[in-house]
Amino acid sequence: MDFVFSLVVPAILGSVAVFALARKVDVFDALTTGAFDGLKVMMNILPALVALLTGVYMLRASGALDALTSLCRPFFSLLGIPPETAALFMIRPISGSGALAVGSEIIGRYGPDSLIGRTAAVMLGSTETTFYIIAVYFGAAKIKKTRYAIPAALCADLAGFIMASLSVRLFFK
Amino acid sequence: MALAWIWTIMVAFSVVFGLLSGNIDAVGKAALDGAGAAVKLCIGICGVTCLWTGVMEVMRRSGLAGGLKTLFLPLLRRLFPDSSNNKDAMEAVSANVSANLLGLGNAATPLGIKAATEMARKAEGGVATDDLCMLVVINTASIQLIPATVAALRAAAGSAKPFDILPAVWVSSVCSVAAGIIAAKILKRFWGK
């Protein structure tokens, strides 16, 4: 399996480049244009990350995050979710950059290859900023009554969090 | 405004909690550390993120999303029964789903908005239709094949194999989308118009 993971990135880079060149795309121009867009995205989120990571680090240092962890322990262990990811669970549907800040702090603190670090990464990768998307889409469509959209979307988030915890435990023993 | 509240709560809570627990020295130091860590984080994930947005642009220009789009159309017709004969809406939804799958976030949102405005033609008095709810649900449940930002985050933190979480991400994503769709189908029956 390890071989496959080492292959993922180079194989995608190679096949996308060959496929695009065969279709007469200026691969290098596309690559650098896209990379510049990525740079702009990073520049745009840096100020938010400065603010949010400051907040997360302060919360951690004050002992509040550990208190939150022990507070959430009974409920989270019932769902099979590591209580250390409680803060991520709370901020994920609300703010994308907030989730990035909390997620990176958890991954840094517990280690990227630890059970908790991996679970946090899978949670980040398999869920979305639910409330932001609902606001953008329904705002554009001029919808005021969202009916069951929010509870259904939160069901998806909850399933994502439970499955992230379960699959990491199954795949990484 | 949500972030204004979140940030204020985080900081105010830290100060109060720090004072009560006697950790206030650490809180003061952490405030400065956090700001520096944010810049370090950005630099750490910047390379992979830029490389990946570059690859996405190559994918976009080579029309890879277009191929995926036709693949999804029949499946999506079943998910959006009321819009299945609205060609513009279905085109936009399948382009939106393919862009999400490939991780083309910048392309996915305008397509999703186009689909939403098309579907909203059937919405009366600003009330979401079943199709609109479904559109939001499948967009809020992330369905990304290669979660590049997360991999970059793990690589920056020194992971041995940043991409070894892929199977776990796929399983979780599929379950989360399925749970969202099932929840929407069930709630549809009980919720009034």
Interface residues (C-beta under 8 A of the other chain):
Chain A: M1 D2 F5 S6 V8 V9 I12 L13 V16 A17 F19 A20 R23 V25 D26 V27 A30 L31 T32 T33 G34 A35 F36 D37 G38 L39 V41 M42 I45 L46 A48 L49 V50 A51 L52 L53 T54 G55 V56 Y57 M58 L59 R60 A61 S62 G63 A64 A67 I91 P93 I94 S95 G98 L100 A101 G103 S104 E105 I107 G108 G111 P112 D113 G117 R118 A121 V122 M123 L124 G125 S126 T127 E128 T129 T130 F131 I133 I134 V136 Y137 F138 A140 A141 K142 I143 K144 K145 T146 R147 Y148 A149 P151 A152 A153 C155 A156 D157 L158 A159 G160 M163 A164 S167 V168 F171 F172
Chain B: A2 L3 I6 W7 M10 V11 F13 S14 V15 F17 G18 S21 N23 I24 A26 V27 K29 A30 A31 D33 G34 A35 A37 A38 V39 L41 C42 I45 C46 T49 C50 L51 W52 T53 G54 V55 M56 E57 V58 M59 R60 R61 S62 G63 L64 N106 T109 G112 I113 A116 T117 M119 A120 A123 G125 G126 V127 A128 L132 C133 L135 V136 V137 N139 T140 A141 S142 Q144 I146 P147 T149 V150 L153 R154 A156 A157 G158 S159 A160 K161 P162 F163 D164 I165 L166 P167 A168 V169 V171 S172 S173 C175 S176 V177 A178 A179 G180 I182 A183 A184 L187 K188 W191 K193
